[in-house]
Amino acid sequence: MDWGTDLWDQYDIIDKHTQSGLELVEKYVKFVKERTEIEQNYAKQLRNLTKKYNPKRGCKEEQECRFSNHQSFLDILNEMNDYAGQRELIAENMMMNICIEITKYLQELKMERKTHLSEAKKAQQSLESTYKQLDSSKKRFEREWREADKAAQYAEKTDQDINATKADVEKAKQQANMRTHIAEECKNDYAAQLQKYNKEQSQFYFSDMPLIFNKLQDMDERRVRKLAQGYVLFSDTERHVMPIIGKCLEGVTKAGTNVNERNDSIALIEQYKSGFERPGDLDFEDYSQGINRASSDSSLGTLGTPKGPLELLGKNRSKPFWLFSKKSKFGRDPLSYCLKEINKTVKPRISSFRTLGRMRLTPERIIVMPTVTEDFGHLPPEQRRKRLQQKLDDIGKELQKEVDQSEALEKMKDVYEKNPQMGDPASLSPQINQTAQNMERLRGELNKYESWLTEAGRRGDSMLRRDTLPEDALSYRSHSNNNGSTHEPYSPDGTHSEEGTPDPSQAIYAEFDDDFEEEEELVAPIGQCTAMYNFPGASEGTITMQEGEVLSVVEEDKGDGWTRVRRANGNEGYIPTSYVSISLSK
């Protein structure tokens, strides 16, 4: 069944149906566009929501992210931000694969439909033109036949008229014959036009229009098929991102399961534990025997010594320590409250010396405000120990970097001295001196902070942490510079040695001991290399190498251009990295 056969007389219906199909495509495209706008607005609102609840840098919420419940909330915000990105991806894919693609195809369908309808209109106009010619010839034949019939009747009437002359009769017969001849010509023309019209009409209804209708049918079926694909894409576009959206939701679930209330409680303790002792029993004050003011009433003690909350209260220290009372007001931060109380006492009495840390005088006592010091003495004991330990870790890492750089520079200087063509050793002296000064400074800071940590009551832990630092960063080796100066030795506990100059023999023996220990423990190879060129290995510490020889890589190039390798017989040495092709084991 096709339109050309079964709908040969339903041109208007086909015209309206195809137009309605194109309008449906336009309507669907508009629907998808509005859907993409909804997705984009939804994604934008989600992003704004996550941005609104994300903590700003340096704010209190960011500092609380060490707790698992706070961190999990941040993870949820990140997952929702990714979720918003997937909604944006849905909108983008729908716009590209459905709206733009179908709109382009719709324009092609409109042009094709217009072409087919134009062809049908031309065929219709041609048939109508032929019919007009047929009708014209038919009317002419009818008219001429009537005239011929009248002329024949007139000739017969004239012939029977006794009064008519012979000339009149002859003239009437000639006129009748002429009209009859013209009528015959019109009859033949009408017959020819009728035959032509019938042929064109048959061509129109049995060939031309069925072909056009079938083309329109094919076009409409392709439109329906394309629209069906658009319907499927509408769901597939969202289905393709569902796995990622599922992962986002799984991330939200994981964030909830990662919350550990016990760890949060421990983290809160570690963060805010002051280390102060709890208040003891109050002493009985016998006013009948007289009161002797303790020396501590007139002075708050030595500068730099950390004070407990009760000591910082001054004259109010004899009062009970109320955690939740509005009278004490320092349940959350005892130290801050103490400072506020001291300022309230001093400010009305003296207006000068406003700088924090300077002495403020009153008739009753000398008050020294605690200052933010380098040894963190202004912090409670527990917090002070943590900050000192953190500072030690940072200094240790920085010192290890300087040690690595110093070793690399010394190795490069040794190579330059043995191979002058590779570089000038004197050019490295400023860097070596600067590195030595940095190491000296960092060792001094390390020693200083360890002594403060020892004062804070964590000497045992400090030594353990010191043992975990890299050996090169903690042990001292004398590095001579161009000025002939050497680093000052340090004792194992990090303090300056009381002896002025180290024993050279001890340093040499220590270095030999280190070398023997390294030789006893052979490092496992990390890969292999193949020599591309010959290398004589004339300098100390290098090894001879022949082109094509395969060696084991023991130590990778650290940026100085040399790689440490080992032969099968156990001999080790350095070779230029650019002379070999290296293949490291994974």
PAFIRO-127876 format. One record per residue (C-alpha): x, y, z; residue in one letter. Coordinates in nm, 4 decimals, m for minus. Layout:
X; Y; Z; A
...
END
This chain:
0.0000; 0.0000; 0.0000; M
0.1239; 0.3421; m0.0929; D
m0.0027; 0.6946; m0.1137; W
0.0176; 0.7114; m0.4935; G
m0.2280; 0.4238; m0.5367; T
m0.4600; 0.4457; m0.2399; D
m0.4535; 0.8237; m0.1859; L
m0.4419; 0.9308; m0.5506; W
m0.7316; 1.1740; m0.4972; D
m0.6263; 1.3001; m0.1485; Q
m0.3747; 1.5674; m0.2416; Y
m0.5024; 1.8116; 0.0215; D
m0.4888; 1.5463; 0.2916; I
m0.1290; 1.4579; 0.2001; I
m0.0378; 1.8257; 0.1969; D
m0.1820; 1.8839; 0.5446; K
m0.0367; 1.5588; 0.6837; H
0.3183; 1.6334; 0.5733; T
0.2897; 1.9885; 0.7047; Q
0.1602; 1.8593; 1.0369; S
0.4550; 1.6158; 1.0586; G
0.7060; 1.8963; 1.0095; L
0.5301; 2.1042; 1.2736; E
0.5574; 1.8108; 1.5147; L
0.9334; 1.7996; 1.4563; V
0.9573; 2.1724; 1.5275; E
0.7493; 2.1262; 1.8408; K
0.9773; 1.8456; 1.9648; Y
1.2889; 2.0529; 1.9016; V
1.1368; 2.3377; 2.0988; K
1.0499; 2.0948; 2.3789; F
1.4089; 1.9655; 2.3970; V
1.5449; 2.3217; 2.3984; K
1.3297; 2.4086; 2.6960; E
1.4450; 2.0879; 2.8650; R
1.8087; 2.1892; 2.8131; T
1.7347; 2.5294; 2.9657; E
1.5867; 2.3560; 3.2691; I
1.8961; 2.1352; 3.2992; E
2.1273; 2.4345; 3.2668; Q
1.9358; 2.6348; 3.5254; N
1.9297; 2.3323; 3.7561; Y
2.3035; 2.2840; 3.7188; A
2.3641; 2.6551; 3.7761; K
2.1534; 2.6527; 4.0913; Q
2.3356; 2.3424; 4.2158; L
2.6729; 2.5082; 4.1575; R
2.5594; 2.8236; 4.3347; N
2.4304; 2.6112; 4.6214; L
2.7591; 2.4231; 4.6624; T
2.9540; 2.7491; 4.6324; K
2.7347; 2.9068; 4.8992; K
2.8024; 2.6295; 5.1501; Y
3.1703; 2.5778; 5.0661; N
3.3846; 2.7401; 5.3360; P
3.5969; 3.0350; 5.2398; K
3.9710; 3.0257; 5.2838; R
4.0870; 3.1001; 5.6323; G
3.7403; 3.0908; 5.7841; C
3.6458; 2.8909; 6.0915; K
3.4648; 2.6243; 5.8885; E
3.7779; 2.5496; 5.6872; E
3.9740; 2.4966; 6.0074; Q
3.7107; 2.2512; 6.1279; E
3.7529; 2.0332; 5.8176; C
3.9844; 1.8072; 6.0148; R
3.6713; 1.6505; 6.1642; F
3.5250; 1.3674; 5.9598; S
3.1687; 1.5009; 5.9678; N
3.2843; 1.8404; 5.8355; H
3.5064; 1.6767; 5.5737; Q
3.2246; 1.4473; 5.4649; S
3.0006; 1.7488; 5.4150; F
3.2692; 1.9030; 5.1924; L
3.2889; 1.5752; 4.9997; D
2.9129; 1.5886; 4.9501; I
2.9428; 1.9437; 4.8178; L
3.2140; 1.8302; 4.5747; N
3.0012; 1.5376; 4.4591; E
2.7055; 1.7673; 4.4043; M
2.9287; 1.9977; 4.2050; N
3.0242; 1.7015; 3.9854; D
2.6560; 1.6086; 3.9682; Y
2.5820; 1.9591; 3.8394; A
2.8487; 1.9074; 3.5752; G
2.6700; 1.5944; 3.4560; Q
2.3428; 1.7860; 3.4270; R
2.5259; 2.0412; 3.2144; E
2.6598; 1.7577; 3.0023; L
2.3050; 1.6283; 2.9511; I
2.1933; 1.9722; 2.8345; A
2.4920; 2.0059; 2.6023; E
2.4454; 1.6624; 2.4440; N
2.0727; 1.7179; 2.3962; M
2.1372; 2.0492; 2.2287; M
2.4056; 1.9059; 1.9977; M
2.2593; 1.5637; 1.9151; N
1.8892; 1.6447; 1.9113; I
1.8144; 2.0134; 1.8668; C
2.0870; 2.1094; 1.6220; I
2.0873; 1.7793; 1.4339; E
1.7097; 1.7506; 1.3947; I
1.6746; 2.1194; 1.3105; T
1.9227; 2.0768; 1.0288; K
1.7394; 1.7676; 0.9055; Y
1.4086; 1.9538; 0.9334; L
1.5322; 2.2229; 0.6956; Q
1.6233; 1.9545; 0.4427; E
1.2761; 1.8003; 0.4745; L
1.1106; 2.1353; 0.4212; K
1.3092; 2.1918; 0.1025; M
1.2314; 1.8406; m0.0204; E
0.8592; 1.8784; 0.0518; R
0.8535; 2.2116; m0.1227; K
1.0170; 2.0555; m0.4289; T
0.7670; 1.7687; m0.4446; H
0.4671; 1.9971; m0.4031; L
0.6066; 2.2267; m0.6693; S
0.6330; 1.9331; m0.9100; E
0.2743; 1.8322; m0.8310; A
0.1571; 2.1871; m0.8871; K
0.3335; 2.2041; m1.2225; K
0.1745; 1.8757; m1.3322; A
m0.1643; 2.0010; m1.2189; Q
m0.1190; 2.3270; m1.4059; Q
m0.0129; 2.1409; m1.7211; S
m0.3224; 1.9196; m1.7062; L
m0.5469; 2.2181; m1.6449; E
m0.3905; 2.4000; m1.9421; S
m0.4567; 2.0996; m2.1673; T
m0.8116; 2.0808; m2.0419; Y
m0.8661; 2.4465; m2.1177; K
m0.7441; 2.3886; m2.4740; Q
m0.9795; 2.0887; m2.5002; L
m1.2698; 2.2878; m2.3705; D
m1.1923; 2.5715; m2.6079; S
m1.1776; 2.3416; m2.9116; S
m1.4963; 2.1702; m2.7954; K
m1.6827; 2.4976; m2.7667; K
m1.5519; 2.6120; m3.1017; R
m1.6632; 2.2837; m3.2605; F
m2.0047; 2.3244; m3.1026; E
m2.0325; 2.6806; m3.2198; R
m1.9178; 2.6090; m3.5750; E
m2.1471; 2.3081; m3.6000; W
m2.4438; 2.5215; m3.5065; R
m2.3432; 2.7805; m3.7622; E
m2.3031; 2.5097; m4.0272; A
m2.6440; 2.3675; m3.9375; D
m2.8016; 2.7109; m3.9663; K
m2.6252; 2.7688; m4.2997; A
m2.7550; 2.4359; m4.4303; A
m3.1115; 2.5130; m4.3195; Q
m3.0917; 2.8573; m4.4778; Y
m2.9635; 2.7135; m4.8073; A
m3.2473; 2.4599; m4.8131; E
m3.5029; 2.7286; m4.7349; K
m3.3628; 2.9536; m5.0051; T
m3.3718; 2.6689; m5.2566; D
m3.7414; 2.6116; m5.1853; Q
m3.8267; 2.9792; m5.2057; D
m3.9799; 3.0548; m5.5477; I
m3.8963; 3.4165; m5.5176; N
m3.5211; 3.3541; m5.4649; A
m3.3016; 3.3927; m5.7619; T
m3.0642; 3.1275; m5.8787; K
m2.7717; 3.3391; m5.7593; A
m2.9160; 3.3599; m5.4077; D
m2.9626; 2.9850; m5.3934; V
m2.6108; 2.9254; m5.5162; E
m2.4678; 3.1689; m5.2630; K
m2.6605; 3.0068; m4.9758; A
m2.5303; 2.6618; m5.0726; K
m2.1724; 2.7863; m5.0888; Q
m2.2093; 2.9416; m4.7438; Q
m2.3505; 2.6184; m4.6053; A
m2.0671; 2.4154; m4.7573; N
m1.8074; 2.6538; m4.6100; M
m1.9604; 2.6339; m4.2627; R
m1.9800; 2.2600; m4.2824; T
m1.6107; 2.2465; m4.3764; H
m1.5134; 2.4699; m4.0848; I
m1.7225; 2.2588; m3.8511; A
m1.5445; 1.9470; m3.9714; E
m1.2054; 2.1087; m3.9017; E
m1.3194; 2.2064; m3.5525; C
m1.4417; 1.8541; m3.5000; K
m1.1041; 1.7116; m3.5950; N
m0.9251; 1.9638; m3.3704; D
m1.1549; 1.8802; m3.0796; Y
m1.0883; 1.5093; m3.1305; A
m0.7110; 1.5734; m3.1310; A
m0.7303; 1.7889; m2.8129; Q
m0.9463; 1.5268; m2.6459; L
m0.6938; 1.2575; m2.7251; Q
m0.4092; 1.4747; m2.5955; K
m0.5963; 1.5564; m2.2752; Y
m0.6848; 1.1965; m2.2071; N
m0.3226; 1.1003; m2.2499; K
m0.1993; 1.3713; m2.0164; E
m0.4722; 1.2940; m1.7661; Q
m0.3724; 0.9317; m1.7642; S
m0.0083; 1.0329; m1.7242; Q
m0.1064; 1.2684; m1.4407; F
m0.3186; 1.0256; m1.2404; Y
m0.1360; 0.7025; m1.3082; F
0.2277; 0.8125; m1.3258; S
0.3192; 1.1676; m1.2277; D
0.1089; 1.2209; m0.9152; M
0.1581; 0.8676; m0.7755; P
0.5325; 0.9162; m0.8097; L
0.5177; 1.2492; m0.6276; I
0.2878; 1.1098; m0.3592; F
0.5228; 0.8150; m0.3075; N
0.8152; 1.0555; m0.2711; K
0.6179; 1.2496; m0.0125; L
0.5389; 0.9225; 0.1623; Q
0.9067; 0.8272; 0.1693; D
0.9953; 1.1734; 0.3005; M
0.7347; 1.1492; 0.5740; D
0.8496; 0.8030; 0.6773; E
1.2076; 0.9259; 0.6999; R
1.0842; 1.2168; 0.9111; R
0.9062; 0.9777; 1.1444; V
1.2162; 0.7563; 1.1670; R
1.4394; 1.0545; 1.2466; K
1.1932; 1.1782; 1.5050; L
1.1856; 0.8328; 1.6635; A
1.5664; 0.8432; 1.6875; Q
1.5341; 1.1807; 1.8574; G
1.2939; 1.0282; 2.1073; Y
1.5456; 0.7539; 2.1836; V
1.8314; 1.0043; 2.2136; L
1.6271; 1.1958; 2.4658; F
1.6501; 0.9035; 2.7069; S
1.9910; 0.7725; 2.5984; D
2.1526; 1.1123; 2.6594; T
2.0580; 1.0945; 3.0253; E
2.1164; 0.7205; 3.0514; R
2.4786; 0.7577; 2.9361; H
2.5651; 0.9859; 3.2279; V
2.3710; 0.7792; 3.4793; M
2.6810; 0.5720; 3.5745; P
2.8705; 0.8907; 3.6587; I
2.5705; 1.0321; 3.8422; I
2.5526; 0.6995; 4.0251; G
2.9175; 0.7394; 4.1240; K
2.8414; 1.0895; 4.2522; C
2.5602; 0.9505; 4.4632; L
2.7869; 0.6673; 4.5765; E
3.0373; 0.9346; 4.6765; G
2.7690; 1.1019; 4.8857; V
2.6918; 0.7679; 5.0506; T
3.0629; 0.7042; 5.1065; K
3.0985; 1.0479; 5.2618; A
2.8255; 0.9529; 5.5085; G
2.9883; 0.6209; 5.5938; T
3.3289; 0.7891; 5.6379; N
3.2018; 0.9874; 5.9341; V
3.3635; 0.8543; 6.2503; N
3.2305; 1.0107; 6.5652; E
3.5082; 0.8658; 6.7808; R
3.7846; 1.0078; 6.5615; N
3.6091; 1.3465; 6.5615; D
3.6054; 1.3463; 6.9404; S
3.9756; 1.2559; 6.9478; I
4.0531; 1.5277; 6.6897; A
3.8695; 1.7840; 6.9035; L
4.0705; 1.6772; 7.2052; I
4.3981; 1.6978; 7.0140; E
4.3102; 2.0412; 6.8776; Q
4.1899; 2.2127; 7.1936; Y
4.3560; 2.0228; 7.4779; K
4.5273; 2.2900; 7.6895; S
4.7379; 2.0632; 7.9124; G
4.6570; 2.2662; 8.2230; F
4.5972; 2.0846; 8.5485; E
4.2512; 2.0926; 8.6962; R
4.1931; 2.3411; 8.9820; P
4.2800; 2.2019; 9.3232; G
4.1025; 2.2422; 9.6527; D
4.0750; 2.5930; 9.7906; L
4.2780; 2.6667; 10.1019; D
4.1135; 2.7785; 10.4208; F
4.1852; 3.1433; 10.4865; E
4.1875; 3.2194; 10.8556; D
4.1172; 3.5910; 10.8803; Y
4.1550; 3.5767; 11.2582; S
4.5270; 3.5093; 11.2230; Q
4.5906; 3.7814; 10.9644; G
4.6644; 3.7433; 10.5959; I
5.0088; 3.7620; 10.4401; N
4.9964; 3.8386; 10.0751; R
5.1844; 3.5882; 9.8729; A
5.4625; 3.7106; 9.6587; S
5.2703; 3.5930; 9.3544; S
5.0053; 3.8614; 9.4248; D
5.2458; 4.1375; 9.3331; S
5.3966; 3.9748; 9.0306; S
5.2895; 3.7352; 8.7634; L
5.6271; 3.5628; 8.7470; G
5.9061; 3.5500; 8.4991; T
5.8644; 3.6670; 8.1426; L
5.8107; 3.3914; 7.8878; G
5.6898; 3.1305; 8.1402; T
5.3533; 2.9940; 8.0351; P
5.0793; 3.0641; 8.2869; K
4.7735; 2.8603; 8.3633; G
4.4280; 3.0170; 8.3504; P
4.4106; 3.0584; 8.7251; L
4.7513; 3.2269; 8.7436; E
4.6535; 3.4729; 8.4702; L
4.3459; 3.5779; 8.6651; L
4.5612; 3.7699; 8.9135; G
4.3652; 3.8766; 9.2147; K
4.0625; 3.6713; 9.1033; N
4.2529; 3.3427; 9.1165; R
4.1095; 3.2584; 9.4571; S
3.7609; 3.2458; 9.3060; K
3.6199; 2.9133; 9.1879; P
3.6726; 2.8163; 8.8234; F
3.3199; 2.8019; 8.6762; W
3.3115; 2.6355; 8.3375; L
2.9576; 2.7326; 8.2350; F
2.8880; 3.0319; 8.4532; S
2.8453; 3.3752; 8.3031; K
3.0712; 3.5064; 8.5760; K
3.3806; 3.3264; 8.4499; S
3.2926; 3.3243; 8.0755; K
3.5938; 3.1243; 7.9707; F
3.4573; 2.7774; 7.9305; G
3.5646; 2.7748; 7.5644; R
3.8899; 2.9709; 7.5716; D
4.0289; 3.0311; 7.9226; P
4.3367; 3.2167; 7.7963; L
4.1368; 3.4688; 7.5912; S
3.9096; 3.5389; 7.8835; Y
4.2070; 3.5899; 8.1154; C
4.3587; 3.8434; 7.8753; L
4.0267; 4.0298; 7.8524; K
3.9950; 4.0435; 8.2304; E
4.3505; 4.1758; 8.2666; I
4.2902; 4.4433; 8.0029; N
3.9681; 4.5477; 8.1761; K
4.1629; 4.5925; 8.4998; T
4.4537; 4.7838; 8.3482; V
4.2866; 5.0012; 8.0806; K
4.0942; 5.2374; 8.3124; P
4.4036; 5.3026; 8.5196; R
4.6652; 5.3713; 8.2567; I
4.6232; 5.4794; 7.8952; S
4.9800; 5.4412; 7.7728; S
5.1775; 5.1301; 7.6793; F
4.9027; 4.9941; 7.4577; R
5.1301; 4.7652; 7.2605; T
5.0677; 4.3977; 7.3304; L
5.3488; 4.2430; 7.5330; G
5.4624; 4.5625; 7.7092; R
5.4382; 4.6030; 8.0845; M
5.1300; 4.7772; 8.2216; R
5.1645; 4.9250; 8.5674; L
4.9018; 4.9588; 8.8367; T
4.9444; 5.0662; 9.2003; P
4.8880; 4.7067; 9.3130; E
5.1009; 4.5004; 9.0727; R
5.3095; 4.4840; 8.7576; I
5.1229; 4.2960; 8.4881; I
5.3034; 4.1481; 8.1889; V
5.0791; 4.0628; 7.8965; M
5.1738; 3.7342; 7.7243; P
5.2982; 3.7927; 7.3698; T
5.3035; 3.5782; 7.0591; V
5.6586; 3.4446; 7.0881; T
5.8718; 3.2293; 6.8607; E
5.8712; 2.9425; 7.1101; D
5.4883; 2.9478; 7.1216; F
5.5016; 3.0177; 7.4929; G
5.1722; 3.2041; 7.4690; H
4.9910; 2.8804; 7.3934; L
4.8685; 2.6199; 7.6429; P
5.1193; 2.3390; 7.7055; P
4.9587; 2.0774; 7.4849; E
4.9044; 2.3161; 7.1952; Q
5.2572; 2.4472; 7.2377; R
5.4047; 2.0973; 7.2091; R
5.2074; 2.0323; 6.8916; K
5.3167; 2.3553; 6.7281; R
5.6798; 2.2938; 6.8221; L
5.6662; 1.9383; 6.6866; Q
5.5101; 2.0630; 6.3620; Q
5.7814; 2.3260; 6.3322; K
6.0471; 2.0585; 6.3832; L
5.8989; 1.8460; 6.1061; D
5.8951; 2.1409; 5.8651; D
6.2541; 2.2330; 5.9444; I
6.3623; 1.8697; 5.9030; G
6.2097; 1.8510; 5.5559; K
6.3692; 2.1796; 5.4527; E
6.7044; 2.0679; 5.5918; L
6.6880; 1.7412; 5.3970; Q
6.6342; 1.9372; 5.0756; K
6.9412; 2.1486; 5.1473; E
7.1463; 1.8359; 5.2253; V
7.0445; 1.6732; 4.8971; D
7.1315; 1.9892; 4.7084; Q
7.4660; 2.0146; 4.8863; S
7.5564; 1.6546; 4.7989; E
7.4619; 1.7108; 4.4365; A
7.6737; 2.0273; 4.4191; L
7.9729; 1.8535; 4.5809; E
7.9431; 1.5637; 4.3369; K
7.9206; 1.8031; 4.0425; M
8.2194; 2.0008; 4.1706; K
8.4223; 1.6810; 4.1993; D
8.3306; 1.5896; 3.8414; V
8.4267; 1.9354; 3.7159; Y
8.7625; 1.9165; 3.8987; E
8.8431; 1.5823; 3.7386; K
8.7027; 1.6786; 3.3978; N
8.7609; 2.0544; 3.3461; P
8.6127; 2.0362; 2.9966; Q
8.2689; 1.9709; 3.1505; M
8.2632; 2.2926; 3.3578; G
8.4368; 2.5307; 3.5933; D
8.4417; 2.4123; 3.9584; P
8.4729; 2.7726; 4.0829; A
8.1319; 2.8570; 3.9363; S
7.9691; 2.6281; 4.1931; L
8.1324; 2.7922; 4.4955; S
7.8622; 3.0579; 4.5547; P
7.5893; 2.7944; 4.5483; Q
7.7874; 2.5638; 4.7791; I
7.8492; 2.8478; 5.0255; N
7.4844; 2.9510; 5.0214; Q
7.3704; 2.5925; 5.0735; T
7.6175; 2.5519; 5.3614; A
7.4848; 2.8691; 5.5258; Q
7.1262; 2.7486; 5.4847; N
7.2157; 2.4116; 5.6389; M
7.3907; 2.5861; 5.9286; E
7.0903; 2.8093; 5.9881; R
6.8409; 2.5213; 5.9697; L
7.0473; 2.3042; 6.2068; R
7.0545; 2.5922; 6.4503; G
6.6774; 2.6326; 6.4276; E
6.6322; 2.2567; 6.4634; L
6.8452; 2.2595; 6.7773; N
6.6599; 2.5604; 6.9161; K
6.3118; 2.4179; 6.8658; Y
6.4188; 2.0811; 7.0095; E
6.5360; 2.2515; 7.3248; S
6.2014; 2.4302; 7.3509; W
6.0186; 2.1046; 7.2935; L
6.2248; 1.9488; 7.5713; T
6.1208; 2.2323; 7.8008; E
5.7589; 2.1641; 7.7028; A
5.7896; 1.8101; 7.8389; G
5.8265; 1.6101; 7.5169; R
6.1985; 1.5388; 7.5007; R
6.1480; 1.1655; 7.4620; G
5.9068; 1.2087; 7.1732; D
6.1344; 1.4689; 7.0218; S
6.4261; 1.2301; 7.0123; M
6.2079; 0.9656; 6.8519; L
6.0940; 1.2072; 6.5876; R
6.4549; 1.3160; 6.5409; R
6.5508; 0.9586; 6.4729; D
6.2883; 0.9379; 6.2005; T
6.4380; 1.2324; 6.0128; L
6.6821; 1.1578; 5.7279; P
7.0275; 1.0692; 5.8528; E
7.1984; 1.3201; 5.6252; D
6.9849; 1.5993; 5.7684; A
7.0763; 1.5179; 6.1290; L
7.4307; 1.3867; 6.1159; S
7.7024; 1.6418; 6.0573; Y
7.9817; 1.6177; 5.8087; R
8.2339; 1.8957; 5.7642; S
8.1868; 2.0605; 5.4256; H
8.4747; 2.2922; 5.3472; S
8.4021; 2.5989; 5.1376; N
8.6357; 2.8257; 4.9476; N
8.6947; 3.0419; 5.2547; N
8.8162; 2.7419; 5.4497; G
8.5293; 2.7606; 5.6995; S
8.3563; 2.4481; 5.8236; T
8.0196; 2.3860; 5.9829; H
8.0094; 2.3793; 6.3584; E
7.9524; 2.0237; 6.4837; P
7.6436; 1.9281; 6.6773; Y
7.5976; 1.6670; 6.9413; S
7.3535; 1.3804; 6.8766; P
7.0806; 1.5477; 7.0832; D
7.0862; 1.8491; 6.8563; G
7.2825; 2.0918; 7.0849; T
7.6145; 2.2528; 7.0096; H
7.9112; 2.0386; 7.1092; S
8.1145; 2.1801; 7.3944; E
8.4355; 2.0899; 7.2148; E
8.5539; 2.3642; 6.9821; G
8.7010; 2.1532; 6.6999; T
8.6087; 1.7975; 6.6011; P
8.8708; 1.5265; 6.5871; D
8.9679; 1.4866; 6.2186; P
9.0527; 1.1215; 6.2661; S
8.7067; 1.0534; 6.4048; Q
8.5421; 1.2185; 6.1049; A
8.7578; 1.0195; 5.8614; I
8.6879; 0.6938; 6.0409; Y
8.3174; 0.7741; 6.0458; A
8.3199; 0.8288; 5.6704; E
8.5115; 0.5024; 5.6156; F
8.2617; 0.3202; 5.8380; D
7.9755; 0.4576; 5.6317; D
8.1445; 0.3416; 5.3091; D
8.2024; m0.0092; 5.4473; F
7.8398; m0.0331; 5.5564; E
7.7255; 0.0661; 5.2095; E
7.9503; m0.1949; 5.0504; E
7.8211; m0.4672; 5.2781; E
7.4623; m0.4010; 5.1705; E
7.4364; m0.4111; 4.7903; L
7.1477; m0.2050; 4.6617; V
6.9094; m0.3993; 4.4391; A
6.9204; m0.2831; 4.0733; P
6.6312; m0.0631; 3.9624; I
6.6771; m0.1323; 3.5913; G
6.9252; m0.1901; 3.3110; Q
7.1065; 0.0296; 3.0610; C
7.2876; m0.0270; 2.7325; T
7.5982; 0.1735; 2.6446; A
7.5666; 0.3767; 2.3254; M
7.9280; 0.5072; 2.3349; Y
8.2632; 0.4133; 2.4897; N
8.3508; 0.5790; 2.8204; F
8.7084; 0.5550; 2.9614; P
8.6124; 0.6060; 3.3257; G
8.9424; 0.7779; 3.4067; A
8.8077; 0.9917; 3.6932; S
8.7747; 0.8642; 4.0455; E
8.4314; 0.7160; 4.1156; G
8.3554; 0.6459; 3.7479; T
8.3621; 0.3115; 3.5716; I
8.4841; 0.2072; 3.2261; T
8.2145; 0.1263; 2.9730; M
8.2240; m0.0215; 2.6190; Q
7.9701; 0.0446; 2.3470; E
7.6906; m0.2150; 2.3541; G
7.7704; m0.3271; 2.7096; E
7.4685; m0.3982; 2.9341; V
7.4934; m0.2743; 3.2943; L
7.2600; m0.2768; 3.5943; S
7.1288; 0.0618; 3.7118; V
7.1782; 0.1028; 4.0872; V
7.1009; 0.4734; 4.1341; E
6.9015; 0.6933; 3.8981; E
7.0268; 1.0288; 3.7736; D
6.9470; 1.2944; 4.0375; K
6.9851; 1.5824; 3.7972; G
7.3642; 1.6074; 3.7885; D
7.4032; 1.4110; 3.4634; G
7.5525; 1.0936; 3.6214; W
7.3999; 0.7495; 3.6763; T
7.5370; 0.4870; 3.9122; R
7.5678; 0.1382; 3.7548; V
7.7019; m0.2060; 3.8464; R
7.8729; m0.4744; 3.6406; R
7.8040; m0.8455; 3.6738; A
8.1271; m0.8848; 3.8760; N
8.0025; m0.6366; 4.1355; G
8.2086; m0.3326; 4.0332; N
8.0118; m0.0095; 4.0665; E
8.0684; 0.3432; 3.9486; G
7.9200; 0.6463; 3.7771; Y
7.8746; 0.6950; 3.4031; I
7.7307; 0.9854; 3.2002; P
7.3557; 0.9481; 3.1660; T
7.3628; 1.0737; 2.8074; S
7.5994; 0.7884; 2.7081; Y
7.3470; 0.5088; 2.7794; V
6.9917; 0.4018; 2.7008; S
6.8164; 0.3307; 3.0321; I
6.5222; 0.0975; 3.0901; S
6.3922; 0.1128; 3.4472; L
6.1951; m0.1685; 3.6080; S
5.8310; m0.0952; 3.6877; K
END
